[in-house]
Amino acid sequence: MWDYTEKVKEHFIHPRNVGEIDNANGVGEVGSLACGDALKLYLKVDENKRIVDASFKTFGCASAIASSSALTEMVKGLTLAEAEKISNEDIADFLGGLPKEKMHCSVLGREALEAAIANYRGIPLPMALGNIVCECFGVTDLEIKRAVQESNLRLVEEVTNFTKAGGGCGKCHERILELILEVRKDIRVEEKKEVGPKRLTNIQKIKMIEDVLEREIRPALRKDGGDIELVDVDGDFVMVSLRGACVSCAASQTTLKEYVEKKLRELVLESLVVEEVKG
Amino acid sequence: MNKVIYMDNNATTRVDPEVLEAMLPYFSDNYGNPSSMHTFGGMIGRSINEARAKIAGLIGAQPDELVFTSCGTESDSTAILSALQAFPEKRHVVTTRVEHPAVKNLCENIDTLTGHKHKATLLPVGNDGAIDLALYEESLTDETAIVSVMWANNETGVIFPIAEMAAIAKERGILFHTDAVQAVGKMPINLAELPIDFLSISGHKLHAPKGVGVLYVRKGTPFVPFMIGGHQEKGRRGGTENTASIVGLGKACELAAERMDDENSRVKELRDRLENRLLEAIPNSLLNGHKTQRLPNTTNISFEYVEGEAILLHLDRYNICASSGSACTSGSLEPSHVLRAMGVPFTAAHGSIRFSLSVFNTEKEVDFVLEKMPPLIASLRAMSPFWDEKK
């Protein structure tokens, strides 16, 4: 059973603002029956561009219903400019958090809000312009990149939790990984500008990383028939390639983050981020 | 908390009070090791053999054809991997698309487990969950090491024609395994008359505790153990016996044999009452699975345009326990592989609810569920954007 907060349960059992608003002037509809959740959001916006009323209709699980209910409560009384700033994390926070597998319910809420505002303004939805990456759930590259950026996602599994992309046949996992790397490369450039001089020179860092891989990590991986290779180090980003049994192992991403990254942070530098490059 | 209305017996069952009573001495006074040479331990060995005889009696087996395991999953793994090791030159397995994960995930990972390339045929099922015997026959080749097909489906209760399927495999000299964890105790089984080589039983599905299972291995069937250790179970499964649970399973099988008629009359009537009245009272509700070729205790119904997890959580408020094939209850994003294999449309699969009854359920409980379900579905549909469009 999911570990829902009391607030999620409250909003699920007693959802606020259910139904349609007759004179709604902004309606957003996202999701589908096939995907297992769908949300139709109705907004009443006054002449001062303020949301005076909001309501919803939702097909979905408890957290989808609770997220929809929360969203309507959050936007009421806000100007459109204020409402536009609401992120999926804000919706989740309003509910005291959501299980990570259910974060896509909060994304659904944010997307419906955007769609309703776009509908009010009479403009097409920017996200719909992207190219479909996940055919099972109809998720575009723009949606994936946005989720990666906004919620600081690093793993394909996280992208699936947030957007559903990759949750079906799995054929698009490689493309999702490419998108993650693309976005993170941009973030990296920005991060680099912000941080001051590092304690370690690059050569020192690479040497220490290699040392830790050899001494600490390889022996453990080899016990399970796996291996790891250092491909490159770019700032704080450590690019590695998994070999042997690790390649086909379902838990390899966990190994990478929970074990390799943790060890490197502990023994080399707290700010290191480990990424897998295929090849 | 009010009394729980438990209609999730295909997930697990309540330990029968008589079973618990039979087990208790083996947690206290009767703690000996059945392998010991002293009378105190030997006494436990006799209790285990009494349990073995009772279990054998329920399924028409000989007592020494039973190997105690830790669960249904271990029994399944043991049977399939044993066949692959007994015939290492045969690299083909036949199973179905609707198996329990214990068999499905094993068959999908055989290459990793054995280190050899294998082919697995996953037989499709029809819209009613039934299997096409002609297709099954065609799938068998000289390369086939084992067929593994569940006797009854855990999600829909649909029963496969195991007698015919086993006979077809037998004709070709192919080993036949059936995962019968849902069938044993709910329908008569007589292995003396059936050419089945391996059969899996799980204790907690028939009012014995969790943590004990059985693998039936027909006398003369080649067998390679899965857990190797001491000489327990005549070397077929190492590890000190789970004595209390084995005694409990023996008692549970004895009770199941006594209650077989009740299961197939009273429990079936309760199930039918629940099913027929739900289908009548709630529009756009559909039965998943064959109407008659089915376990007497299981019903799986889809309520279109609503989502299963939301239904379950509302039922939970009344302490009604059931389960769903919806994506949201599983942690995966797609609905049940069983319903998808049956071609149940997404509109219906996401809103599927399984009620699985037992001899402990009463008419009063069924009527309570019948009272709560229609308004509950109506309230969720009132919230659903698709229901609106339908109207």
Interface residues (C-beta under 8 A of the other chain):
Chain A: W2 K9 F12 I13 P15 V18 G19 E20 E29 L33 A34 C35 G36 D37 A38 L39 K40 K57 T58 F59 G60 C61 A62 A64 I65 E101 K102 C136 F137 T160 K164 G167 G168 S248
Chain B: T112 Y305 V306 E307 G308 E309 A310 L313 H314 R317 S326 A327 C328 T329 G331 S332 L333 E334 P335 F346 T347 H350 A382 M383 S384 P385 F386 W387 D388
